């Protein structure tokens, strides 16, 4: 017998929404105020979510526990799988000595930490987001920055901040493809609207990164690079999202930005090289101490990695790898929960209102597997390094990441308990009751969804129909509100406990998740406010901006 979700158990949607948020308040408090370890905060939050779902939302115990287990397993694969493989590749380059060559080659382009952040966190991170997504860019770029000598806290924080503007088009456009599939709206229209909102963030994020690192005064010293990076990325993002679709904006924007920055540095250099205050005084741009062949070999693992994740994003490759995996319906949960109006439209066939729970162990198609294969290929050209050492390195990587694995599993468990119990829908419906002001809150819904799940794709699946239905009821563009769910969601990525766990695992800051959360909270809120104001303006005043 299936269980029907309840969205207003307390008889007042705002009171119900407030109570539904208790696990999140606990998570906020433990991370931001008490600076608790991530796995401790996640355990307290998920325990509270389970109790609320059972005793207040009246979810059967077996369904609640199964949703917890389903989410935890999804956290381990594919999410943890991506992180482990990405960090493993970095550790191998360190053990083999190749990372010293990478550091020297980057320093020969620029020894300035601000410019290195633009190259790696912003541009290269966007390329990895566009090809793989799901935590891969933060895992790889944060590890690289720490290896270059960045302060670990700043490495983790700025990689999370940089991984905003590309997210809606991440993993070959999957978030917007999901939004279109869930809502039945035109994919190209959603792509165009997202491509007319996110370039605003793309322009300001390079400046935001630099100011976060060194303040306004020092940031003005590299203003040419900031402007080139921001406008190059934004222009390419607008062009590809509006005239091609959601599949290539990240990849092409990243390539255009890297080429633009390299061209700029041929003719311009900052007068003062900036390092973090706790680093040795900079001595100026280094000379490259290695021949071109050795530099190319050292960068080989990351070149191979980028090629592999790009290939893995192609539909033909995905189809070829589909047999290397399996799916199964989660016993005790699949189609045993029924979503109710207005989360689903009135009069929908009963079968379509059932909440599926199908676990997809798509080992062959997983981005983590692409990174693993890329790492194995790379071993063959690492000097004095063999597969025995590589396997030992993989084992030690897993051992070092025990607590991040636990944290990520519990964070995903929270998201799944919220989704299957209806807690997340309760909070969404409260926002939907804001009437004509709803376009202002549409990005906040996306922000909340990504905070809960760590995924813009999951957020669109969770709130896409709610955004469409509410927009139609108040007479504004449903495409605008659905696109705003995705663009607003990107700003929640930097404080999502799942994303923070990835960043701390990659930078050796396990146990300091609360510090990163506090560091990024203001940036997240400020960016989502920008998108809130833009969305409500586009709904009523700037309608000419919409396609």
C-alpha positions as CSV (number, residue, x, y, z in Angstrom):
1,X,0.0,0.0,0.0
2,X,1.5,3.3,-1.0
3,X,1.8,6.3,1.3
4,X,0.6,9.7,0.3
5,X,2.8,12.7,1.1
6,X,1.5,15.3,3.5
7,X,2.6,18.9,2.9
8,X,0.9,20.8,5.7
9,X,0.9,18.6,8.8
10,X,0.5,21.5,11.2
11,X,-2.5,23.2,9.4
12,X,-0.5,26.3,8.6
13,X,1.9,26.1,5.6
14,X,4.3,28.7,7.1
15,X,4.5,27.0,10.5
16,X,4.9,23.6,8.7
17,X,7.7,25.0,6.6
18,X,9.4,26.5,9.7
19,X,9.3,23.1,11.4
20,X,10.5,21.4,8.2
21,X,13.6,23.6,8.3
22,X,14.7,22.4,11.8
23,X,17.3,19.9,10.5
24,X,18.7,22.7,8.3
25,X,18.9,25.1,11.2
26,X,20.8,22.5,13.2
27,X,23.1,22.0,10.3
28,X,23.7,25.7,9.9
29,X,24.2,26.1,13.7
30,X,26.7,23.3,14.1
31,X,28.7,24.3,11.0
32,X,28.6,28.0,11.2
33,X,28.4,28.7,15.0
34,X,29.8,25.6,16.7
35,X,32.2,24.8,13.9
36,X,31.5,21.1,14.4
37,X,33.0,18.5,12.2
38,X,31.0,17.8,9.1
39,X,30.1,14.2,9.9
40,X,28.9,15.3,13.4
41,X,26.7,18.0,12.0
42,X,25.3,15.7,9.3
43,X,24.5,13.0,11.8
44,X,22.6,15.4,14.0
45,X,20.7,16.9,11.1
46,X,19.8,13.6,9.4
47,X,18.6,12.1,12.8
48,X,16.3,15.1,13.2
49,X,15.0,14.9,9.7
50,X,14.1,11.2,10.2
51,X,12.3,12.0,13.5
52,X,10.3,14.8,11.8
53,X,9.4,12.7,8.8
54,X,8.1,9.9,11.0
55,X,6.4,11.7,13.9
56,X,5.2,15.0,12.2
57,X,4.9,14.2,8.5
58,X,3.6,10.7,9.4
59,X,5.9,8.8,7.0
60,X,6.0,5.1,7.8
61,X,9.3,4.1,9.5
62,X,10.3,1.6,6.9
63,X,9.9,4.2,4.1
64,X,11.9,6.8,6.1
65,X,14.8,4.4,6.8
66,X,14.8,3.2,3.2
67,X,15.0,6.8,1.9
68,X,17.9,7.3,4.3
69,X,19.7,4.2,3.0
70,X,18.9,5.1,-0.7
71,X,20.4,8.6,-0.3
72,X,23.5,7.4,1.6
73,X,24.3,4.9,-1.1
74,X,23.9,7.5,-3.8
75,X,26.3,9.7,-1.9
76,X,28.9,6.9,-2.0
77,X,28.3,6.2,-5.7
78,X,28.6,8.2,-7.8
79,X,29.5,11.3,-5.7
80,X,32.3,9.9,-3.4
81,X,33.6,7.9,-6.4
82,X,34.3,11.1,-8.3
83,X,36.0,12.7,-5.3
84,X,38.2,9.7,-4.5
85,X,39.4,9.4,-8.1
86,X,40.0,13.1,-8.6
87,X,42.1,13.4,-5.4
88,X,43.9,10.1,-6.3
89,X,45.1,11.6,-9.6
90,X,46.5,14.6,-7.7
91,X,48.2,12.5,-5.1
92,X,49.9,10.4,-7.8
93,X,51.3,13.5,-9.5
94,X,52.7,14.6,-6.1
95,X,54.2,11.2,-5.3
96,X,55.8,10.9,-8.8
97,X,57.3,14.4,-8.6
98,X,55.3,15.6,-11.6
99,X,53.4,18.2,-9.6
100,X,56.7,20.1,-9.0
101,X,57.0,20.5,-12.8
102,X,53.3,21.6,-13.0
103,X,53.9,24.2,-10.3
104,X,57.0,25.5,-12.0
105,X,55.3,25.7,-15.4
106,X,52.4,27.7,-13.9
107,X,54.8,29.9,-12.0
108,X,56.6,30.6,-15.3
109,X,53.3,31.9,-16.7
110,X,52.5,33.8,-13.6
111,X,53.6,33.5,-9.9
112,X,50.7,35.7,-8.9
113,X,48.2,33.8,-6.8
114,X,45.3,36.0,-8.1
115,X,46.0,35.0,-11.7
116,X,46.6,31.4,-10.8
117,X,43.1,31.4,-9.2
118,X,41.6,32.8,-12.4
119,X,43.3,30.1,-14.6
120,X,42.6,27.1,-12.4
121,X,39.6,27.8,-10.1
122,X,37.6,29.9,-12.6
123,X,38.6,28.8,-16.1
124,X,39.9,25.2,-15.8
125,X,37.2,24.5,-13.1
126,X,34.5,25.6,-15.5
127,X,35.9,23.2,-18.2
128,X,35.7,20.3,-15.7
129,X,32.2,21.4,-14.6
130,X,31.1,21.4,-18.2
131,X,32.4,17.9,-18.9
132,X,31.8,16.1,-15.6
133,X,30.2,18.2,-12.9
134,X,28.9,16.5,-9.7
135,X,31.8,17.7,-7.5
136,X,34.6,16.8,-9.9
137,X,35.8,20.4,-10.6
138,X,36.1,21.3,-6.9
139,X,37.9,18.1,-6.1
140,X,40.5,18.6,-8.8
141,X,41.1,22.4,-8.8
142,X,41.2,22.7,-5.0
143,X,43.8,19.9,-4.8
144,X,45.8,21.7,-7.5
145,X,45.8,25.0,-5.7
146,X,46.9,23.5,-2.5
147,X,49.7,21.8,-4.3
148,X,50.7,25.2,-5.8
149,X,51.1,26.6,-2.3
150,X,47.7,28.2,-1.7
151,X,46.4,28.6,1.8
152,X,44.1,25.5,2.1
153,X,41.1,27.4,3.4
154,X,41.3,29.9,0.6
155,X,41.9,27.1,-2.0
156,X,38.7,25.3,-0.8
157,X,36.6,28.5,-0.5
158,X,37.6,30.2,-3.8
159,X,37.1,27.0,-5.8
160,X,33.6,26.7,-4.4
161,X,32.9,30.4,-5.2
162,X,34.3,30.0,-8.7
163,X,32.1,26.9,-9.3
164,X,28.9,29.0,-9.6
165,X,28.4,30.5,-13.0
166,X,29.2,27.3,-14.9
167,X,26.9,25.0,-12.8
168,X,23.6,25.4,-14.6
169,X,25.3,24.2,-17.8
170,X,27.4,21.6,-16.1
171,X,27.9,18.0,-17.1
172,X,27.0,18.8,-20.8
173,X,23.9,20.7,-19.8
174,X,22.3,18.1,-17.6
175,X,20.6,20.5,-15.0
176,X,18.7,22.3,-17.7
177,X,17.9,19.2,-19.7
178,X,16.5,17.8,-16.5
179,X,14.4,20.9,-15.9
180,X,13.0,20.7,-19.4
181,X,12.2,17.0,-19.0
182,X,10.5,17.5,-15.6
183,X,8.4,20.5,-16.7
184,X,7.7,19.8,-20.4
185,X,9.0,23.3,-21.2
186,X,11.2,24.1,-24.2
187,X,14.8,23.3,-23.5
188,X,16.2,26.0,-25.8
189,X,14.0,28.7,-24.2
190,X,15.3,27.6,-20.7
191,X,18.9,27.7,-22.1
192,X,18.4,31.2,-23.5
193,X,17.0,32.6,-20.2
194,X,19.8,31.0,-18.1
195,X,22.2,32.5,-20.7
196,X,20.8,35.9,-20.1
197,X,21.1,35.7,-16.3
198,X,24.3,33.8,-15.6
199,X,26.7,36.0,-17.7
200,X,26.1,38.7,-15.1
201,X,27.6,36.4,-12.5
202,X,30.3,35.4,-14.9
203,X,31.4,39.0,-15.2
204,X,31.6,39.6,-11.5
205,X,33.0,36.3,-10.3
206,X,36.6,36.9,-11.3
207,X,36.6,40.2,-9.4
208,X,34.8,38.4,-6.5
209,X,37.5,35.8,-6.3
210,X,40.3,38.3,-6.2
211,X,38.6,40.6,-3.7
212,X,38.0,37.6,-1.5
213,X,41.6,36.7,-1.6
214,X,43.3,40.1,-1.3
215,X,40.8,43.0,-1.1
216,X,39.8,45.7,-3.5
217,X,43.0,47.6,-3.6
218,X,45.1,44.6,-4.6
219,X,42.4,43.5,-7.0
220,X,42.6,46.7,-9.0
221,X,46.2,45.8,-9.7
222,X,45.1,42.9,-11.9
223,X,42.0,44.6,-13.3
224,X,42.9,43.9,-17.0
225,X,43.0,40.1,-16.2
226,X,39.8,40.3,-14.2
227,X,38.0,42.1,-17.1
228,X,39.3,39.8,-19.8
229,X,38.4,36.7,-17.8
230,X,34.9,37.9,-16.9
231,X,33.9,39.3,-20.2
232,X,35.4,36.5,-22.3
233,X,33.6,33.9,-20.2
234,X,30.3,35.8,-20.2
235,X,30.3,36.5,-23.9
236,X,31.0,32.9,-24.8
237,X,28.4,31.7,-22.3
238,X,25.8,34.0,-23.7
239,X,26.6,33.1,-27.3
240,X,26.6,29.3,-26.9
241,X,23.5,29.2,-24.6
242,X,21.4,31.4,-26.9
243,X,22.5,30.2,-30.3
244,X,23.6,26.6,-29.7
245,X,21.9,25.2,-26.6
246,X,22.8,24.1,-23.0
247,X,25.4,21.5,-24.0
248,X,28.6,23.5,-24.7
249,X,28.5,26.9,-22.9
250,X,30.9,25.8,-20.1
251,X,33.4,24.0,-22.2
252,X,33.7,26.7,-24.8
253,X,33.6,29.5,-22.3
254,X,36.5,27.9,-20.4
255,X,38.6,27.4,-23.5
256,X,37.9,31.0,-24.7
257,X,38.8,32.4,-21.2
258,X,42.1,30.4,-21.0
259,X,43.1,31.5,-24.5
260,X,42.2,35.1,-23.7
261,X,44.2,35.2,-20.5
262,X,47.2,33.6,-22.1
263,X,47.0,36.2,-24.9
264,X,46.7,39.0,-22.4
265,X,49.8,37.9,-20.4
266,X,51.9,38.1,-23.6
267,X,51.4,41.8,-23.5
268,X,50.7,42.7,-19.9
269,X,51.9,41.6,-16.4
270,X,50.9,43.0,-13.0
271,X,53.4,45.4,-11.5
272,X,53.3,43.6,-8.2
273,X,53.2,39.9,-7.7
274,X,50.8,38.9,-4.9
275,X,51.1,36.0,-2.5
276,X,49.3,35.2,0.7
277,X,50.6,37.0,3.7
278,X,51.8,33.8,5.4
279,X,53.8,32.7,2.3
280,X,57.5,33.7,1.7
281,X,57.9,37.0,-0.1
282,X,57.4,36.6,-3.9
283,X,60.6,36.8,-5.9
284,X,58.9,37.4,-9.3
285,X,57.9,35.2,-12.1
286,X,59.9,32.0,-12.2
287,X,61.7,30.7,-15.3
288,X,60.6,27.4,-16.5
289,X,63.3,24.9,-15.4
290,X,62.1,22.1,-17.6
291,X,62.0,21.4,-21.3
292,X,58.7,21.5,-23.1
293,X,58.4,17.8,-23.3
294,X,58.7,17.3,-19.6
295,X,56.1,20.1,-18.9
296,X,53.7,18.4,-21.4
297,X,54.3,15.0,-19.7
298,X,53.7,16.5,-16.2
299,X,50.4,18.1,-17.3
300,X,49.6,14.8,-19.1
301,X,47.4,13.4,-16.3
302,X,45.1,16.5,-16.3
303,X,45.1,16.7,-20.1
304,X,44.1,13.0,-20.3
305,X,41.6,13.6,-17.5
306,X,40.0,16.5,-19.3
307,X,39.8,14.4,-22.6
308,X,38.3,11.4,-20.7
309,X,35.6,13.4,-19.0
310,X,34.8,15.2,-22.2
311,X,34.4,11.9,-24.0
312,X,32.3,10.5,-21.2
313,X,29.8,13.3,-21.7
314,X,29.1,12.3,-25.3
315,X,25.9,10.5,-25.8
316,X,27.5,7.9,-28.1
317,X,30.1,7.0,-25.5
318,X,27.4,6.9,-22.8
319,X,25.4,4.4,-24.9
320,X,28.5,2.3,-25.5
321,X,29.3,2.1,-21.7
322,X,25.7,1.6,-20.6
323,X,26.1,-2.2,-20.3
324,X,28.8,-1.7,-17.7
325,X,26.4,-1.1,-14.8
326,X,23.0,-2.1,-13.5
327,X,19.9,-0.6,-12.0
328,X,17.5,-1.9,-9.5
329,X,14.3,-0.8,-7.8
330,X,14.9,0.0,-4.2
331,X,12.9,-2.5,-2.2
332,X,10.6,-1.0,0.4
333,X,10.6,2.4,-1.3
334,X,10.2,2.3,-5.1
335,X,6.7,3.6,-6.1
336,X,5.5,3.3,-2.4
337,X,5.3,7.1,-2.0
338,X,2.7,9.2,-3.8
339,X,3.2,12.9,-4.6
340,X,0.1,15.0,-4.2
341,X,-1.1,18.2,-5.7
342,X,0.1,20.9,-6.1
343,X,3.5,19.3,-6.3
344,X,2.0,17.3,-9.2
345,X,-0.8,18.7,-11.4
346,X,-4.4,18.0,-10.5
347,X,-5.9,15.0,-12.4
348,X,-2.5,13.4,-13.1
349,X,-2.8,9.6,-13.6
350,X,-2.1,7.8,-10.3
351,X,0.9,5.9,-11.7
352,X,2.6,9.2,-12.7
353,X,2.3,10.5,-9.1
354,X,4.2,7.6,-7.7
355,X,7.7,8.5,-6.5
356,X,10.2,6.1,-8.1
357,X,13.3,4.9,-6.2
358,X,15.6,3.3,-8.8
359,X,19.3,3.0,-8.0
360,X,21.6,3.3,-11.0
361,X,25.0,1.8,-10.5
362,X,26.2,3.2,-13.8
363,X,29.9,2.3,-13.2
364,X,30.8,2.5,-16.9
365,X,29.2,5.9,-17.5
366,X,30.2,7.5,-14.2
367,X,32.4,10.6,-14.3
368,X,34.5,9.0,-11.5
369,X,35.3,6.1,-13.8
370,X,36.4,8.4,-16.5
371,X,38.8,10.0,-14.0
372,X,40.0,6.6,-12.8
373,X,40.8,5.4,-16.4
374,X,42.5,8.7,-17.1
375,X,44.6,8.2,-14.0
376,X,45.5,4.6,-15.0
377,X,46.5,5.8,-18.5
378,X,48.6,8.6,-16.9
379,X,50.6,6.1,-14.8
380,X,52.2,4.7,-18.0
381,X,54.1,8.0,-18.7
382,X,54.9,9.0,-15.1
383,X,58.6,8.6,-14.5
384,X,59.7,6.1,-11.8
385,X,56.1,5.3,-11.0
386,X,54.3,2.1,-11.7
387,X,50.9,0.5,-11.2
388,X,51.9,-1.0,-7.8
389,X,52.5,2.5,-6.5
390,X,49.3,3.8,-8.1
391,X,47.2,1.1,-6.5
392,X,48.9,1.7,-3.1
393,X,48.2,5.4,-3.5
394,X,44.5,4.7,-4.3
395,X,44.3,2.7,-1.1
396,X,45.9,5.4,1.0
397,X,43.6,8.0,-0.6
398,X,40.5,6.0,0.4
399,X,41.9,5.6,4.0
400,X,42.5,9.4,4.3
401,X,38.9,10.1,3.2
402,X,36.9,7.9,5.6
403,X,35.3,10.9,7.4
404,X,34.5,12.8,4.1
405,X,32.9,9.6,2.8
406,X,30.7,9.3,5.9
407,X,29.8,13.0,5.7
408,X,28.9,13.0,2.1
409,X,26.8,9.8,2.5
410,X,24.8,11.4,5.4
411,X,24.3,14.7,3.6
412,X,22.8,12.9,0.6
413,X,20.7,10.9,3.1
414,X,19.3,14.1,4.4
415,X,18.3,15.2,0.9
416,X,16.6,12.0,0.1
417,X,14.7,11.9,3.4
418,X,13.5,15.5,2.7
419,X,12.4,14.6,-0.8
420,X,10.6,11.3,-0.1
421,X,8.9,12.6,3.2
422,X,7.7,15.8,1.6
423,X,9.7,18.1,3.9
424,X,11.3,19.8,1.0
425,X,8.0,20.2,-0.8
426,X,6.5,21.8,2.3
427,X,9.2,24.5,2.3
428,X,8.8,25.0,-1.5
429,X,5.0,25.5,-1.1
430,X,5.6,28.2,1.5
431,X,7.6,30.2,-1.0
432,X,4.9,29.6,-3.6
433,X,2.4,31.3,-1.3
434,X,4.2,34.7,-1.8
435,X,2.0,35.5,-4.8
436,X,3.2,38.3,-7.1
437,X,6.5,38.4,-5.2
438,X,7.2,34.7,-6.2
439,X,9.7,35.6,-9.0
440,X,11.9,37.2,-6.3
441,X,11.8,33.9,-4.4
442,X,12.2,31.6,-7.4
443,X,16.0,31.7,-7.3
444,X,15.9,31.1,-3.5
445,X,14.0,27.9,-4.1
446,X,16.8,26.7,-6.4
447,X,19.3,27.9,-3.8
448,X,17.5,25.8,-1.2
449,X,17.4,22.8,-3.5
450,X,21.1,22.8,-4.2
451,X,21.9,23.4,-0.5
452,X,19.9,20.3,0.3
453,X,21.1,18.1,-2.5
454,X,24.4,19.5,-3.6
455,X,23.2,19.2,-7.2
456,X,21.5,21.8,-9.5
457,X,20.2,18.8,-11.4
458,X,18.5,17.4,-8.3
459,X,17.2,20.9,-7.4
460,X,15.5,21.2,-10.8
461,X,14.0,17.8,-10.5
462,X,12.7,18.7,-7.0
463,X,11.2,22.1,-7.6
464,X,10.9,22.4,-11.4
465,X,7.1,21.6,-11.6
466,X,6.4,23.7,-8.5
467,X,8.1,26.7,-10.2
468,X,6.1,26.2,-13.4
469,X,2.8,25.7,-11.7
470,X,3.2,28.7,-9.5
471,X,4.3,31.0,-12.3
472,X,1.3,30.0,-14.4
473,X,-1.0,30.8,-11.5
474,X,0.3,34.3,-11.0
475,X,0.6,35.1,-14.7
476,X,4.4,35.3,-15.2
477,X,6.7,33.4,-17.5
478,X,7.0,29.8,-16.3
479,X,10.2,29.5,-18.3
480,X,11.7,32.4,-16.4
481,X,10.9,30.8,-13.0
482,X,12.1,27.4,-14.0
483,X,15.3,28.8,-15.4
484,X,15.7,30.9,-12.2
485,X,15.5,27.7,-10.2
486,X,18.6,26.5,-12.0
487,X,20.5,29.9,-12.0
488,X,19.6,30.6,-8.3
489,X,20.7,27.0,-7.5
490,X,24.3,27.7,-8.6
491,X,24.8,30.1,-5.8
492,X,23.8,27.4,-3.2
493,X,26.5,25.1,-4.4
494,X,29.3,26.8,-2.5
495,X,27.6,26.2,0.9
496,X,26.1,22.9,0.2
497,X,27.5,20.5,2.9
498,X,28.1,17.9,0.1
499,X,30.2,20.4,-1.9
500,X,32.1,21.6,1.2
501,X,32.9,18.0,2.1
502,X,34.4,17.5,-1.3
503,X,36.5,20.7,-0.9
504,X,37.7,19.8,2.6
505,X,38.6,16.3,1.5
506,X,40.6,17.7,-1.5
507,X,42.5,20.2,0.6
508,X,43.2,18.3,3.8
509,X,40.8,20.3,5.9
510,X,38.6,17.4,7.0
511,X,37.0,18.5,10.3
512,X,37.0,22.2,9.3
513,X,33.8,22.1,7.2
514,X,32.3,24.8,9.5
515,X,35.1,27.2,8.7
516,X,34.5,26.9,5.0
517,X,30.7,27.2,5.5
518,X,31.2,30.5,7.5
519,X,33.7,31.7,4.9
520,X,31.3,31.3,2.0
521,X,27.9,32.0,3.5
522,X,27.9,35.8,2.8
523,X,29.1,35.2,-0.8
524,X,26.3,32.7,-1.4
525,X,23.6,35.0,0.0
526,X,24.9,38.0,-1.8
527,X,25.0,36.2,-5.2
528,X,21.5,34.8,-4.8
529,X,20.2,38.2,-3.9
530,X,21.5,39.5,-7.2
531,X,19.6,36.8,-9.1
532,X,16.5,37.4,-7.1
533,X,16.4,41.1,-8.0
534,X,17.2,40.3,-11.7
535,X,14.5,37.6,-11.9
536,X,11.7,39.8,-10.5
537,X,12.8,42.7,-12.7
538,X,12.7,40.4,-15.8
539,X,9.2,39.2,-14.7
540,X,7.6,42.6,-14.6
541,X,10.0,45.4,-15.8
542,X,12.7,43.9,-18.1
543,X,10.5,41.5,-20.1
544,X,12.4,42.5,-23.2
545,X,15.4,40.5,-21.8
546,X,13.4,37.3,-22.2
547,X,13.4,35.3,-25.5
